Amino acid sequence: MRTHTCNQISRADVGNTVTLIGWVKSKRDQGAGLIFIDLRDREGVSQVVFKPENSKENSDIAETLRAEDVVQVTGTVEVRPEIDGQSTFNDDIATGEVELIVSDVTVVNRAEVLPFPLDKEVNNEDLRLKYRFLDLRRPAMARNLKLRHRITKTTRDVLDEDGFLEIETPILSKSTPEGARDFLVPSRLHPGNFYALPQAPQQYKQLLMCSGVEKYFQIAKCFRDEDLRADRQPEFTQIDIEASFVNQDDIMGLTEKLLGRVFKESIGADAPAKFERITYNDALNTYGSDKPDTRFGIHLNDLGDVFANSKFKVFSGALKAGGCIKAINAKGLCGASTGQIDKLTKAAIEAGAKGLAYIQARGTTPAEWRSPITKFLSEEELLAMQEKLNIEEGDLVLFGAGDWDTVCDVLGRVRLMCADYLNLLTGNTDLNFLWVTEFPLLHFDKEEGRWHAVHHPFTRPIPEDEAKLKAGEYEGLRAQAYDVVLNGYELGGGSIRIHETDLQDSMFTALGVTEEEKKSMFGHILDAFSFGAPPHGGLALGLDRVAMLVCGTDSIREVIAFPKNNRGTDLMSASPAEVDFKQLRELYVKSTFNKDDKKGLAKGQPVKA
């Protein structure tokens, strides 16, 4: 139906007859039958011209066209003319030096009036998602899909070159504790039993290592029934990688090569050959985050030594309780408005703090500072703090006091807000990749009174801590786990896995998994470990998040063809939706939900099961 796409005609085609087909992007009626149409397809835009002296019938048809009509045109390519000595070239498009003079036109399909313009930004995301098939015609969205394709294509190329096999694993599987809520699928053939959609192919890829595959990968669909946000979806895609006879450095090196190729071949960006490494503890102590943005400073500083003997009860109480005192110096932010201080305080409280102490350095000496807490501090403490934090006129100092986890989290969030207020990252195009290593192996839940796996129950402790795990000494155990981070976003993570039955058994004991649960939930993988399982490890990259950063957007919904909105709803297909009771009856399932519950949900009230 066409000889060229809409970005292909050029000076080389001048004088040739060409056929194009695409959507009407815009129309400019110059009067007297002279009409210009910008015709668009996936590849680009061409200007086509209807002249009444060539064909009044064609010009009459052109007058009836409107945005998104599908049109096929045939004509002769000409160089765009000069008008009154001025060039009419359009440097914004690839075909900007030429135009197509139409000799024949066919209206292939008419379009209804659009619900929103496709050539402008649309702030109503729900409207865009309802008409996603139109939204995807917009150039920015078409570009995102192309880049996502390039990412997956490069991924397959790199891993294939390295000897990895792409292997699919089941979507219908067994519900096992993976850290998030499962999506369950009732079985008609086995009444009362349920499949679970996989949160990740974790057990299957480890079983493939036990099967002698050695190098596996998959562009894997994963499902988690959890609350949503800008970079989270109930169904998402990850680049899943597992290999045998490897150590942590092997997996990191492979990932560095893969991400380097992905960014180079998609957007021409250069990533470092080797990524910086930082331990989990150092990341929290320095940046207040296990996925730190290292493109700017504003580091966390420990002030425990400065206030070791302080009479200020907030500080002394934190230290006596075994906690810490930390502060950040947002240099140049002394002029923060009351509203900005209030927002920083609100963020601190939401992260678990009781408030947010601060100092506005309105002069060079403590006597000139503005703060609600300086009157409680001694002159020696103020001067020692000034020296340690390098406080100068114009600085804003913000404090955290309490348990280490909360203080780091609070100041980590506040740090990012300060960078935003200071515009520290405006125009920044750096790619600051880094590895965060030595995550905690276990986390103790005070409410439940039990230990949980920070990653998953197959994560291996570092060699120095294996004996402690077997001995039941769980506090402070470190994992051979690693996350790859880019500019404050976690791209993915992985670990070296447990491959011995006895060490895996110790891990299950730490997690409180009973002997019966070991057999019922994990018997298959424990069996596999008993038949000479190889040492193995791997990593999973969030494809959606990688694509989000490659495309320069701030939401993974911008790089997924048909995403759910932030309420988990597909507005285009109106799902999830009710099903006929006959379908439920065939599955031996009965819903306890009723219409009155919807009112409670709308008000945020709990629903009775």
C-alpha positions in Angstrom: 0.0 0.0 0.0 3.0 2.3 0.1 6.4 2.7 -1.6 7.9 4.7 1.3 7.3 5.4 4.9 6.6 9.0 5.9 10.2 9.6 7.0 11.9 8.2 3.9 11.3 10.7 1.0 14.3 13.0 0.4 16.0 15.0 -2.3 17.1 11.6 -3.9 13.4 11.0 -4.7 12.7 14.4 -6.4 10.8 13.8 -9.6 9.8 10.3 -8.6 6.3 9.0 -8.1 5.7 7.9 -4.5 2.8 6.4 -2.5 2.4 7.1 1.2 -0.2 6.0 3.7 -0.8 7.2 7.2 -2.7 9.4 9.6 -3.5 13.0 9.1 -1.4 14.8 11.7 -2.6 18.3 10.8 -4.2 20.3 8.0 -3.5 23.8 6.8 -6.0 25.2 4.4 -4.5 28.1 2.4 -7.7 28.9 0.6 -8.7 28.5 -3.1 -8.2 24.7 -2.8 -4.5 24.8 -1.8 -4.2 22.5 1.2 -1.2 21.2 3.1 -1.4 18.0 5.1 1.2 16.6 7.5 0.9 12.9 7.0 2.2 10.7 9.9 3.1 7.0 10.3 5.1 5.2 12.9 8.4 6.3 11.3 7.8 10.0 10.8 6.1 12.8 9.0 5.9 14.0 5.4 4.2 17.2 4.0 1.8 16.5 1.2 0.3 19.2 -1.0 -3.1 19.4 -2.7 -3.2 21.9 -5.6 -6.6 22.6 -7.3 -4.9 23.1 -10.6 -3.7 19.5 -10.5 -7.1 18.1 -9.3 -10.0 20.0 -7.9 -11.6 16.7 -6.9 -8.5 15.8 -4.8 -8.6 19.2 -3.2 -12.3 18.9 -2.4 -11.5 15.6 -0.6 -8.6 17.1 1.3 -11.0 19.8 2.6 -13.0 17.1 4.3 -10.1 15.5 6.1 -9.5 15.9 9.8 -7.0 14.7 12.4 -6.4 11.0 12.4 -8.2 10.1 9.2 -6.2 7.4 7.5 -5.2 8.5 4.0 -3.3 7.0 1.1 -1.7 9.5 -1.3 0.3 9.1 -4.5 2.2 12.0 -6.1 5.5 13.4 -7.2 8.3 14.4 -4.8 9.4 18.1 -5.2 11.9 20.3 -3.3 10.1 22.7 -1.1 10.1 26.1 -2.8 11.4 29.5 -1.6 8.7 32.1 -0.9 9.7 35.7 -1.1 13.3 34.7 -1.0 12.7 32.7 2.3 13.3 28.9 2.5 10.4 26.8 3.5 12.5 23.9 4.7 11.5 22.3 8.0 14.5 21.2 9.9 12.4 19.5 12.6 11.5 16.5 10.5 13.7 14.2 8.4 11.7 14.9 5.2 11.8 18.7 5.7 13.5 19.6 2.4 10.8 18.0 0.2 7.1 17.6 -0.2 4.7 15.4 -2.1 2.5 17.0 -4.7 -0.6 14.8 -4.7 -2.0 13.3 -7.9 -4.3 10.7 -6.3 -5.9 10.4 -2.8 -7.9 7.6 -1.2 -9.6 8.1 2.2 -9.0 4.6 3.8 -10.8 5.3 7.1 -12.4 8.2 8.8 -11.8 9.1 12.4 -14.2 10.4 15.0 -13.6 13.6 16.9 -10.6 12.9 19.2 -11.1 12.9 23.0 -7.8 14.7 23.4 -5.2 16.2 21.0 -2.4 13.9 20.1 0.1 16.7 19.4 0.0 18.2 22.9 0.7 17.1 26.5 -2.3 15.6 28.2 -2.4 15.9 32.0 -5.4 13.7 32.6 -3.7 10.3 32.8 -7.0 8.4 33.3 -8.3 9.8 30.0 -5.1 8.8 28.3 -5.3 5.2 29.7 -9.0 4.9 28.7 -8.0 5.7 25.1 -4.6 4.1 25.2 -4.8 3.0 21.6 -4.9 6.7 20.7 -2.3 7.7 23.3 0.2 5.2 21.8 0.0 7.1 18.5 1.7 10.1 20.1 5.3 10.5 19.1 6.6 10.3 22.7 4.8 7.1 23.4 5.8 5.6 20.0 9.4 6.4 20.9 9.1 4.7 24.3 7.9 1.5 22.7 10.7 1.5 20.2 13.3 2.0 23.0 11.7 -0.7 25.1 12.0 -3.1 22.1 15.7 -2.0 21.7 16.3 -2.8 25.4 14.9 -6.3 25.1 16.6 -6.9 21.7 20.0 -5.9 23.2 19.4 -8.0 26.3 18.8 -11.1 24.2 21.9 -10.3 22.1 24.2 -9.8 25.0 23.1 -12.9 26.9 23.0 -15.1 23.8 26.6 -14.0 23.1 27.5 -15.1 26.6 26.0 -18.6 26.2 22.7 -18.0 28.1 19.6 -19.9 27.1 16.2 -18.2 27.1 13.8 -20.6 28.9 10.2 -20.0 29.8 9.0 -21.0 33.3 5.4 -21.6 34.4 2.8 -18.9 35.0 0.5 -21.1 37.0 2.5 -22.2 40.0 2.2 -22.8 43.8 1.7 -20.1 46.4 4.8 -19.8 48.5 5.9 -16.9 50.8 7.9 -14.5 48.6 7.4 -11.3 50.6 4.3 -9.9 48.8 0.7 -11.0 48.4 0.1 -13.6 45.6 -2.5 -13.4 42.9 -4.5 -16.7 43.2 -6.1 -18.7 40.4 -8.8 -21.2 41.4 -8.5 -24.7 39.8 -11.7 -26.1 38.2 -10.2 -29.6 37.9 -9.0 -29.6 41.6 -11.8 -28.0 43.6 -10.7 -26.0 46.6 -7.1 -25.7 45.3 -5.4 -22.7 43.8 -2.5 -21.8 41.6 -0.6 -18.7 42.2 0.8 -16.3 39.6 4.6 -16.0 40.1 6.0 -13.1 41.9 9.3 -14.1 40.3 10.6 -17.3 38.7 12.9 -17.8 41.7 12.5 -21.5 42.5 12.2 -22.5 38.8 15.5 -20.8 37.8 17.3 -22.4 40.7 15.8 -25.8 39.7 17.1 -25.1 36.2 20.6 -24.7 37.7 20.1 -28.1 39.4 19.1 -29.4 36.0 22.5 -28.6 34.5 21.4 -25.7 32.3 24.2 -23.5 33.8 23.1 -20.3 32.1 19.5 -19.2 32.0 17.6 -16.0 31.3 14.0 -15.0 30.6 12.1 -11.8 29.9 9.7 -12.8 32.6 6.2 -11.7 33.6 5.8 -11.3 37.3 2.7 -10.6 39.5 2.4 -9.0 42.9 -0.9 -8.1 44.6 0.3 -5.0 46.4 -0.3 -1.2 46.6 0.6 0.7 43.5 2.7 3.9 42.8 4.4 5.5 39.9 7.0 2.8 39.5 4.9 -0.2 40.5 2.3 -2.3 38.7 0.4 -5.5 39.6 2.0 -7.2 36.6 5.5 -6.3 35.6 8.4 -7.6 33.6 11.9 -8.4 34.7 15.1 -9.6 33.0 15.7 -12.7 35.0 19.2 -14.2 35.0 20.7 -17.2 36.7 24.1 -18.9 36.3 26.0 -21.8 37.8 29.6 -21.9 39.0 29.7 -18.2 39.5 30.5 -15.8 42.3 29.2 -12.3 43.1 31.8 -10.6 40.9 30.8 -12.7 37.9 27.2 -11.6 38.1 28.1 -8.0 38.6 30.5 -8.0 35.6 27.8 -9.6 33.4 25.2 -7.0 34.6 27.7 -4.1 33.9 28.3 -5.3 30.4 24.5 -5.8 29.8 23.5 -2.4 31.1 26.4 -0.7 29.3 25.2 -2.2 26.0 21.5 -1.4 26.7 22.2 2.3 27.3 24.6 2.6 24.4 22.5 0.9 21.8 19.2 2.5 22.9 20.1 6.2 23.5 23.8 6.3 22.7 24.7 6.9 26.4 28.0 5.7 27.8 27.9 3.8 31.1 31.1 3.2 33.1 32.8 -0.2 32.5 32.8 -0.8 36.2 30.2 0.5 38.7 31.2 1.9 42.1 30.4 -0.4 45.0 29.1 0.6 48.5 27.9 -1.5 51.3 24.4 -1.3 52.6 25.5 0.1 55.9 27.7 2.8 54.2 24.9 3.7 51.9 22.5 4.3 54.8 25.1 6.1 56.9 26.1 8.4 54.1 23.0 8.9 52.0 20.1 7.6 54.1 19.0 5.2 51.4 19.8 1.7 50.1 19.3 3.1 46.6 21.3 6.4 46.9 21.4 9.1 44.4 25.1 10.0 44.4 25.0 12.8 41.8 25.1 15.4 44.6 26.5 15.6 48.1 24.4 16.6 51.2 25.8 13.6 53.1 24.5 12.4 56.5 27.0 13.1 59.3 27.0 11.4 62.7 27.1 13.8 65.6 27.1 11.3 68.4 30.5 12.4 69.6 29.5 16.1 69.5 26.4 15.5 71.7 27.7 12.6 73.8 27.2 14.6 77.1 24.4 16.9 75.8 21.8 18.2 78.3 19.3 18.5 75.4 16.9 15.6 76.2 16.0 14.8 72.6 19.6 14.1 71.8 20.7 12.6 75.1 17.6 10.4 75.2 18.3 9.0 71.7 21.9 8.1 72.6 20.9 6.5 75.9 18.3 4.4 74.1 21.1 3.1 71.8 20.1 5.3 68.9 22.1 7.9 67.0 22.1 11.6 66.1 22.7 12.6 62.5 22.5 15.8 60.5 22.7 17.0 56.9 23.9 20.4 55.8 22.0 21.7 52.8 24.4 24.4 51.8 22.8 27.5 50.5 19.2 26.6 51.6 19.1 28.9 54.6 16.4 30.9 52.8 14.0 28.0 52.7 10.4 29.3 53.1 8.1 28.4 56.0 6.2 26.3 53.6 9.3 24.4 52.5 10.3 23.8 56.2 6.8 22.5 56.9 7.0 20.1 53.9 10.3 18.8 55.1 8.9 18.3 58.6 5.8 16.6 57.3 8.0 14.2 55.3 10.1 13.5 58.4 7.0 12.7 60.4 5.7 10.4 57.7 9.0 8.5 57.8 8.6 7.9 61.6 10.2 11.0 63.2 8.5 13.0 65.9 9.6 16.2 64.2 12.5 17.8 62.4 14.9 20.1 64.2 16.8 22.6 62.1 19.2 25.5 62.0 19.1 28.4 59.5 22.6 29.8 59.5 21.8 33.5 58.9 25.3 34.6 59.9 28.8 33.2 60.4 28.5 32.6 64.2 26.0 30.5 66.2 24.7 33.7 67.8 23.3 34.7 64.4 21.6 31.4 63.7 17.9 30.9 63.7 16.7 27.7 65.3 14.3 26.3 67.8 17.0 24.1 69.4 20.2 26.2 69.7 19.1 27.6 73.1 19.3 24.0 74.5 22.9 23.5 73.2 26.1 24.6 74.8 28.6 26.9 73.1 31.1 24.0 72.9 28.5 21.8 71.2 27.6 24.5 68.7 31.2 25.2 67.8 32.1 21.5 67.5 29.0 21.0 65.3 29.9 24.0 63.1 33.3 22.6 62.5 32.2 19.1 61.8 29.4 20.1 59.4 31.3 23.0 57.9 28.4 25.3 58.6 28.7 28.7 56.8 26.4 31.6 56.4 23.5 30.6 54.1 23.3 26.9 55.1 20.3 24.9 56.4 21.1 22.1 58.9 18.5 19.4 59.5 18.7 16.8 62.3 17.5 13.3 63.0 17.7 11.6 66.4 16.4 8.2 67.3 17.0 4.6 66.2 19.4 4.2 63.3 17.0 2.8 60.7 14.5 5.7 61.2 17.1 8.4 61.4 18.7 7.3 58.1 15.3 7.0 56.4 14.1 10.4 57.6 17.3 12.2 56.5 17.5 10.3 53.3 14.1 11.5 52.3 14.8 15.1 53.5 18.1 15.0 51.6 16.3 14.4 48.3 13.8 17.2 48.9 16.6 19.6 49.7 18.3 18.7 46.4 15.0 19.5 44.7 14.6 22.8 46.4 18.2 23.7 45.4 17.7 22.5 41.8 20.9 20.5 42.1 19.9 18.1 39.4 18.5 20.5 36.9 19.9 19.6 33.5 22.0 16.8 34.9 22.5 13.9 32.5 25.0 11.9 34.5 24.5 8.1 34.7 25.7 7.3 38.3 25.5 3.5 38.4 26.5 1.8 41.6 26.3 -1.5 43.5 24.9 -1.7 47.0 26.2 -4.9 48.6 26.1 -6.8 51.9 22.4 -6.3 52.6 21.1 -7.7 55.9 20.2 -11.4 55.6 17.3 -11.3 58.1 15.0 -8.7 59.6 13.3 -9.1 63.0 9.6 -8.2 63.0 8.9 -6.9 66.5 5.1 -7.2 66.1 5.2 -10.8 64.9 8.2 -11.7 67.1 10.0 -13.6 64.3 12.7 -13.2 61.6 12.0 -12.6 58.0 14.2 -12.9 54.9 15.2 -9.5 53.7 15.4 -10.7 50.1 14.1 -14.3 49.9 14.7 -17.6 51.8 17.3 -18.8 49.2 19.8 -16.0 49.7 23.2 -17.0 50.9 25.0 -15.4 53.8 28.5 -14.1 53.3 31.1 -16.8 54.1 32.0 -15.3 57.5 28.4 -15.5 58.7 27.4 -19.0 57.6 28.5 -20.6 60.9 26.4 -18.0 62.8 23.3 -18.9 60.7 23.7 -22.6 61.5 24.3 -21.7 65.2 21.1 -19.7 65.4 22.9 -16.3 65.8 20.7 -14.2 63.6 21.4 -10.6 64.6 23.6 -8.7 62.1 24.0 -11.5 59.5 25.0 -10.2 56.1 23.9 -11.6 52.7 25.7 -12.2 49.5 23.0 -9.9 48.0 23.5 -6.9 45.7 21.4 -4.2 44.1 22.3 -2.2 41.1 21.2 1.4 41.4 21.0 4.3 38.9 20.5 7.9 40.0 18.5 6.9 43.0 16.5 4.1 41.4 16.9 0.4 42.1 17.2 -1.2 38.7 17.3 -4.7 40.1 19.0 -7.0 42.5 20.1 -10.5 43.1 22.2 -12.8 45.3 24.3 -15.9 45.4 22.0 -18.7 46.4 22.1 -21.4 49.0 22.7 -24.7 47.2 23.2 -27.1 50.1 20.4 -28.8 51.9 21.8 -28.3 55.4 22.4 -24.6 55.0 19.0 -24.1 53.4 17.5 -26.1 56.3 19.2 -23.6 58.7 17.7 -20.7 56.8 14.2 -22.2 57.0 14.7 -22.8 60.8 15.6 -19.1 61.2 12.4 -18.1 59.4 10.3 -20.4 61.6 9.3 -22.7 58.8 8.1 -26.0 60.3 9.2 -29.4 59.0 5.7 -29.9 57.5 5.9 -26.5 55.8 9.4 -27.3 54.4 8.1 -30.5 52.8 4.8 -29.0 51.5 6.1 -25.7 50.2 9.7 -26.4 49.4 10.1 -30.2 49.2 10.8 -30.1 45.5 13.7 -27.7 45.7 15.2 -29.4 48.8 15.1 -32.6 46.9 16.9 -30.9 44.0 19.6 -29.7 46.4 20.2 -33.2 47.6 21.3 -34.4 44.2 24.5 -32.5 43.6 23.2 -28.9 43.1 25.9 -26.6 41.7 26.9 -23.3 43.3 24.8 -20.7 41.6 23.5 -17.1 41.7 21.8 -14.5 39.6 20.0 -11.2 39.3 16.7 -9.8 38.1 16.5 -6.3 36.5 13.2 -4.5 36.4 12.7 -4.1 32.6 10.0 -1.5 33.1 12.2 0.6 35.4 15.2 0.3 33.1 13.0 1.4 30.2 11.6 4.3 32.3 15.1 5.7 32.9 16.3 5.1 29.3 13.2 7.0 28.1 13.7 9.8 30.6 10.2 9.5 32.2 9.2 9.3 35.8 6.6 6.6 35.7 6.7 3.0 34.4 3.2 3.5 33.0 4.8 5.6 30.3 6.8 2.6 29.0 4.2 -0.2 29.2 1.8 -0.5 26.3 -1.3 -1.2 28.3 -0.7 -0.5 32.0 -3.1 -0.4 35.0 -3.6 3.0 36.6 -2.6 3.7 40.2 -5.7 1.9 41.4 -4.9 -1.3 39.6 -7.6 -0.7 37.0 -7.4 -1.0 33.2 -9.7 1.8 32.2 -9.6 0.9 28.5 -11.0 -2.7 29.0 -12.8 -1.9 32.3 -11.0 -4.6 34.2 -11.1 -6.0 36.8 -14.7 -6.8 36.3 -17.5 -8.9 37.8 -18.0 -12.3 36.3 -21.1 -14.4 35.8 -22.0 -16.5 38.9 -22.0 -19.6 36.7 -18.2 -19.1 36.1 -17.7 -18.9 39.8 -19.9 -22.0 40.4 -17.7 -24.0 38.0 -14.7 -23.0 40.0 -16.4 -23.8 43.3 -15.8 -20.2 44.4 -18.3 -17.9 46.1 -17.6 -14.2 46.7 -18.4 -12.7 50.1 -18.3 -9.2 48.7 -21.6 -7.2 48.5 -22.6 -3.8 47.2 -22.6 -2.3 50.7 -18.9 -3.1 51.0 -18.2 -0.8 48.1 -19.4 2.2 50.1 -17.0 1.2 52.9 -14.2 0.9 50.4 -14.9 4.3 49.0 -14.6 5.7 52.5 -11.5 3.8 53.3 -13.2 1.5 55.8 -12.2 -2.2 56.2 -14.4 -4.8 54.4 -15.6 -7.8 56.2 -14.5 -11.1 54.6 
